[in-house]
Amino acid sequence: MREALIPLLQLSDSPRIVNVSSSGGLKNVSNEWATAILGDAENLTEEKVDEVLSQYMKDYKEGSVETKGWPAYFSAYTLSKAAMNAYTRILAKKYPGFCINCVCPGFVKTDRYKL
């Protein structure tokens, strides 16, 4: 999708990308290897984000999420938000003329949270 929309955004005087994230991102990733990679903003690449997600998926399929240090609670959600935050940093670095950020809307009543 990015490949399709970036050229259109480049035509704007004030291009913006806003990703909806969560406060449950990187700070809730307990795997030290993944945290080190996703938290290293200076050396972060799409390939490194993909590597972290691929390792998580491998561990998930093997049933070793907790033993490998991944979050025990909502692990896929947590990893997806941490990866999105990392990807947002990559985009911001790649397109410095754009305003690119993540926002956390706070608690939102969804099917995930039934009150």
Order of alpha helices (4+ residues) and beta strands (2+ residues): alpha-beta-alpha-alpha-alpha-beta
